[in-house]
Amino acid sequence: MYRSVTRDIQVSVEPRFIPEDSEPDEGRFFWAYRVEIANYGEQKVQLRSRYWHITDGLGRVQEVSGPGVVGEEPVLEPGESFEYTSGCPLPTSSGIMRGAYHMETETGEYFNVEIPAFSLDLPDTPRILN
């Protein structure tokens, strides 16, 4: 699990490789990642947009941004959290993702919340002992 905290907003990310949606022989590797955004502050906040910086195993970068997450712009009261799952295809067997959520307070102030960098790596292959 990867975590970061910005202005009392905690972001936790748990990635996992999805072999059934991957085709390694064709250069397609797919990961799902579960994100929890928790408001430990004293103000209500709303997630307005997201930004992702995705680097594959060869150092190629893709940037993705847009409104909300999974079609929502969740409002988090103090003490509330929001969870969602999304995915990322890569042409290589490893990579790294990082990013930010653009948040708005109830008073109209905007600020960025860091999404911690997290690794996209194939799980260890079990060894056969002779």
LOZA-960737 format. One record per residue: residue number from 1; residue in three letters; x negated, y negated, z negated of N, C-alpha, C, CB in turn. Coordinates in pm, whole numbers, plus 50000, padded with zeros to 5 digits. Atoms other than C-alpha are relative to their C-alpha. Glycine has a CB too. Example, Ala and Ser with C-alpha at 12.3 -4.5 7.8 and 13.67 -1.06 7.14 Angstrom:
1;ALA;49911;50119;50000;48770;50450;49220;49910;49880;50000;50099;49997;49875;
2;SER;50082;50119;50006;48633;50106;49286;50077;49891;49927;49959;49954;50142;
END
This chain:
1;MET;49914;50118;50000;50000;50000;50000;49909;49876;50000;50098;50000;49876;
2;TYR;50074;50127;49989;49874;49652;50090;50089;49891;49943;49959;49969;50150;
3;ARG;49920;50107;50063;49983;49342;49893;49927;49867;50008;50031;50034;49853;
4;SER;50052;50136;50016;49939;48967;49892;50110;49916;49935;49956;49938;50139;
5;VAL;49905;50091;50065;50102;48684;49695;49964;49858;50042;49996;50015;49844;
6;THR;50013;50140;49965;50154;48329;49820;50115;49925;49935;49999;49979;50154;
7;ARG;49897;50082;50065;50341;48076;49606;50112;50085;49938;50060;49902;50100;
8;ASP;49908;49911;50072;50507;48352;49400;50086;50086;50091;50090;49918;49912;
9;ILE;49935;49908;49908;50624;48539;49711;49902;50114;50027;50043;49928;50133;
10;GLN;50086;49884;49980;50480;48891;49719;50044;50076;50123;50001;50092;49877;
11;VAL;49976;49918;49881;50451;49082;50046;49923;50130;49983;49957;49924;50132;
12;SER;50061;49868;50008;50385;49457;50029;50028;50073;50130;50056;50081;49878;
13;VAL;49987;49929;49873;50323;49667;50339;49947;50142;49985;49924;49925;50113;
14;GLU;50042;49860;50000;50305;50043;50379;50013;50055;50142;50085;50084;49899;
15;PRO;49995;49947;49864;50209;50166;50728;49993;50153;50001;49887;49942;50085;
16;ARG;50017;49856;49981;50239;50523;50855;50006;50032;50149;50109;50079;49923;
17;PHE;50007;49955;49862;50156;50696;51181;50123;50085;50031;49870;50079;50026;
18;ILE;49881;49926;49958;50456;50837;51374;49962;50090;50119;50118;49902;50038;
19;PRO;50046;49914;49890;50330;51136;51575;50108;50032;50103;49945;50129;49944;
20;GLU;49894;49964;49906;50670;51216;51730;50030;49890;50102;50127;50034;49924;
21;ASP;49981;50111;49905;50677;50873;51900;49870;49964;50072;50055;49877;49928;
22;SER;50131;50028;49942;50313;50889;52010;49967;50100;50110;49891;50002;49892;
23;GLU;50050;49916;49891;50151;51029;52324;49850;49973;50013;50076;49971;50135;
24;PRO;50144;50030;49998;49775;51031;52251;49934;50023;50135;49931;50083;49897;
25;ASP;50061;49973;49869;49690;51185;52590;50029;49890;50101;50051;50133;50054;
26;GLU;49964;50111;49911;49860;50886;52753;49961;49865;49941;50149;50003;50029;
27;GLY;50044;50125;50062;49701;50627;52522;50112;49924;49933;49936;49912;50103;
28;ARG;49890;50066;50072;50011;50558;52316;50005;50056;49858;50138;50021;50073;
29;PHE;49999;49966;50141;49994;50559;51938;50099;49907;49931;49856;49988;49936;
30;PHE;49894;50081;50059;50290;50442;51729;49998;50008;49849;50137;50043;50053;
31;TRP;49994;50010;50145;50301;50324;51369;50128;49930;49959;49877;49924;49944;
32;ALA;49892;50072;50066;50593;50226;51151;49939;49934;49877;50121;50095;49961;
33;TYR;50044;50063;50124;50545;49986;50863;50121;49949;49925;49899;49885;50028;
34;ARG;49892;50046;50089;50773;49918;50569;49948;49879;49926;50045;50114;49900;
35;VAL;50038;50125;50065;50763;49566;50430;50101;49968;49891;49992;49883;50103;
36;GLU;49915;50055;50106;50898;49437;50100;49953;49859;49972;49996;50089;49871;
37;ILE;50027;50140;50032;50918;49062;50041;50075;49971;49871;50045;49902;50118;
38;ALA;49938;50022;50132;50982;48975;49675;49975;49857;49955;49943;50099;49896;
39;ASN;50007;50138;50048;51055;48629;49534;49984;50001;49848;50127;49919;50043;
40;TYR;50028;50009;50144;50890;48594;49192;49996;49854;49953;49868;50069;49967;
41;GLY;50000;50142;50034;50926;48215;49199;50130;49956;49935;49974;49917;50124;
42;GLU;49883;50058;50064;51187;47982;49056;50096;49934;50098;49958;49900;49897;
43;GLN;49915;50062;49898;51332;47855;49387;50050;50105;50098;49923;49889;50074;
44;LYS;49948;49918;49890;51553;48017;49648;49918;49967;50124;50155;49973;50024;
45;VAL;50074;50020;49874;51365;48067;49977;50069;50079;50111;49851;50044;49985;
46;GLN;49948;49929;49884;51463;48173;50327;49887;50023;50099;50116;49921;50066;
47;LEU;50098;49966;49898;51244;48353;50578;50053;49950;50134;49972;50154;50004;
48;ARG;49955;50059;49873;51268;48156;50903;49937;50064;50123;49970;49853;50000;
49;SER;50066;49940;49884;51009;48316;51134;49881;50083;49955;49955;49891;50099;
50;ARG;50113;49914;50027;50721;48558;51158;49893;49978;50105;50042;50148;49996;
51;TYR;50114;50003;49909;50376;48566;51316;49914;50122;49971;49917;49867;49985;
52;TRP;50086;49883;50012;50170;48880;51379;49877;49983;50087;50076;50129;50037;
53;HIS;50127;49995;49929;49806;48907;51484;49959;50147;49997;49889;49904;49935;
54;ILE;50022;49856;49991;49749;49264;51606;49873;50024;50081;50122;50073;50065;
55;THR;50126;49970;49933;49402;49394;51696;49991;50151;50017;49878;49945;49920;
56;ASP;50013;49856;49979;49359;49736;51858;49856;50044;49974;50043;50038;50143;
57;GLY;50131;49943;50030;49059;49966;51817;49888;49953;50090;50008;50146;50006;
58;LEU;50102;50054;49909;48877;49800;52109;49984;49849;49983;50036;50032;50145;
59;GLY;50013;50143;50027;48914;49449;51964;50093;49911;50080;49862;49958;50024;
60;ARG;49904;50081;49923;49192;49338;52199;50110;49951;49906;50062;50083;50118;
61;VAL;49905;50065;50091;49434;49096;52031;50132;49973;50070;49941;49869;49945;
62;GLN;49865;50037;49955;49808;49057;52073;50061;49917;49889;50088;50128;50035;
63;GLU;49932;50084;50099;50000;48779;51899;50150;50004;50028;49947;49854;50004;
64;VAL;49855;49990;49989;50372;48809;51832;50061;49903;49901;50051;50146;49975;
65;SER;49930;50090;50093;50600;48543;51684;50146;49989;50043;49933;49859;49996;
66;GLY;49859;50016;49968;50969;48477;51664;50081;49974;49875;50052;50123;50071;
67;PRO;49913;50029;50115;51265;48397;51442;50024;50124;49915;50134;49943;50047;
68;GLY;49962;49895;50094;51330;48607;51132;49922;50128;50013;50142;50031;50017;
69;VAL;50054;49865;49992;51257;48976;51097;50116;50094;50025;49921;50040;49871;
70;VAL;49896;49903;49962;51459;49264;51247;50138;49934;50016;50007;50110;49896;
71;GLY;49875;50069;49972;51724;49013;51355;50062;49926;49883;50098;50097;50049;
72;GLU;49946;50068;50119;51767;48858;51010;49907;49889;49954;50022;50101;49887;
73;GLU;50075;50106;50068;51658;48543;50828;50043;50005;49853;50026;49857;50065;
74;PRO;49949;49976;50136;51698;48670;50471;49976;49884;49904;49936;50124;49944;
75;VAL;50010;50096;50110;51761;48438;50176;49968;50079;49875;50134;49916;49984;
76;LEU;50041;49932;50122;51586;48540;49856;50014;49907;49880;49855;50050;50011;
77;GLU;49986;50071;50127;51706;48409;49523;49883;50041;49911;50138;50031;49932;
78;PRO;50104;49957;50094;51453;48415;49236;50029;50140;49947;49988;49899;49883;
79;GLY;49985;49863;50047;51396;48778;49140;50050;50099;50104;50091;50002;49885;
80;GLU;49950;49910;49896;51537;48920;49466;49888;50042;50095;50113;49931;50079;
81;SER;50095;49954;49898;51357;49118;49733;50078;50045;50123;49910;50115;49945;
82;PHE;49943;49956;49872;51419;49219;50094;49903;50100;50060;50025;49879;50098;
83;GLU;50083;49897;49937;51291;49534;50265;50046;50024;50142;50005;50132;49919;
84;TYR;49967;49959;49864;51273;49628;50629;49888;50089;50054;50021;49876;50092;
85;THR;50099;49916;49932;51094;49873;50857;49997;49961;50146;50034;50152;49984;
86;SER;50018;50031;49859;50953;49795;51197;49887;50089;50053;49969;49848;50023;
87;GLY;50102;49914;49942;50695;49946;51431;49907;49925;50093;50064;50112;50073;
88;CYS;50103;50060;49913;50389;49880;51642;49936;50108;50086;49893;49927;49915;
89;PRO;50074;49909;49913;50263;50069;51948;49861;49943;50029;50078;50024;50132;
90;LEU;50134;50041;49962;49892;50059;52025;49948;50093;50109;49904;50001;49877;
91;PRO;50060;49914;49899;49688;50189;52320;49878;50076;49945;49960;49918;50121;
92;THR;50114;49934;50063;49415;50305;52077;50044;50068;49871;49885;49898;49972;
93;SER;49964;49921;50117;49411;50541;51780;49981;49927;49868;49920;50125;49997;
94;SER;50012;50079;50122;49341;50263;51532;50019;49853;50032;49862;50024;49932;
95;GLY;49984;50143;49984;49398;49894;51476;50023;49935;49865;50117;49968;50095;
96;ILE;49974;50074;50123;49472;49626;51222;50104;49892;50031;49868;49937;49942;
97;MET;49899;50105;49988;49765;49390;51169;49989;49906;49882;50142;50061;50010;
98;ARG;49989;50101;50105;49793;49069;50971;50095;49894;50052;49860;49939;49960;
99;GLY;49909;50103;49951;50022;48771;50983;50051;49909;49891;50114;50063;50068;
100;ALA;49941;50094;50094;50248;48523;50808;50149;49990;50024;49933;49861;50011;
101;TYR;49859;50035;49992;50611;48449;50734;50011;49851;49974;50086;50083;49898;
102;HIS;49973;50142;50018;50730;48091;50770;50127;49990;49917;50014;49925;50139;
103;MET;49890;50005;50096;50954;48021;50470;50048;49857;49983;49957;50059;49864;
104;GLU;49943;50131;50032;51186;47735;50378;50060;50006;49860;50109;49959;50106;
105;THR;49942;50006;50135;51275;47633;50021;50139;49937;50010;49909;49918;49903;
106;GLU;49866;50059;50003;51621;47518;49918;49996;49848;50011;50073;50039;49873;
107;THR;50013;50146;49986;51486;47159;49921;49951;49960;50138;49905;49946;49894;
108;GLY;50040;50031;49863;51381;47188;50287;49851;49999;50025;50054;49868;50037;
109;GLU;50145;49992;49983;51008;47237;50232;49965;50130;50072;49926;49991;49863;
110;TYR;50047;49881;49927;50833;47477;50473;49860;50037;49953;50001;49975;50154;
111;PHE;50135;49953;50034;50533;47692;50386;49982;50140;50058;49977;49999;49845;
112;ASN;50032;49868;49948;50358;48005;50513;49966;50095;49887;49884;49992;50100;
113;VAL;50031;49893;50094;50339;48330;50319;49914;50101;50074;50131;50066;49941;
114;GLU;50092;49907;49937;50046;48556;50400;50057;50142;50001;49864;49997;49929;
115;ILE;49977;49856;49991;50114;48908;50525;49861;50061;49993;50079;50042;50135;
116;PRO;50136;49948;50015;49813;49110;50406;49957;50080;50123;49989;50087;49875;
117;ALA;50054;49917;49892;49587;49267;50668;50017;50146;49959;49850;49966;50030;
118;PHE;49987;49857;50029;49663;49638;50693;49953;50081;50119;50145;50036;49965;
119;SER;50064;49913;49904;49496;49921;50876;50099;50098;50062;49887;50075;49935;
120;LEU;49921;49899;49929;49661;50141;51138;49900;50107;50044;50079;49937;50124;
121;ASP;50095;49892;49973;49461;50465;51136;50073;50133;49999;49886;50000;49897;
122;LEU;49943;49866;50000;49543;50822;51219;49973;50066;49866;49942;50085;50116;
123;PRO;50025;49927;50125;49585;51041;50912;49886;50099;50021;50128;50073;49951;
124;ASP;50108;49902;49991;49298;51276;50833;50053;50131;50057;49936;50023;49862;
125;THR;49965;49871;49945;49308;51595;51032;49949;50108;49905;49942;50018;50143;
126;PRO;50046;49897;50094;49297;51899;50804;49888;50084;50063;50116;50091;49957;
127;ARG;50110;49918;49953;48976;52100;50832;50032;50147;49977;49867;49961;49931;
128;ILE;49984;49856;50017;48980;52474;50886;49869;50053;49944;50039;50072;50135;
129;LEU;50119;49944;50064;48736;52646;50653;49980;50144;50047;50011;49993;49845;
130;ASN;50033;49862;49958;48561;52960;50777;49947;50078;49883;49896;50001;50115;
END
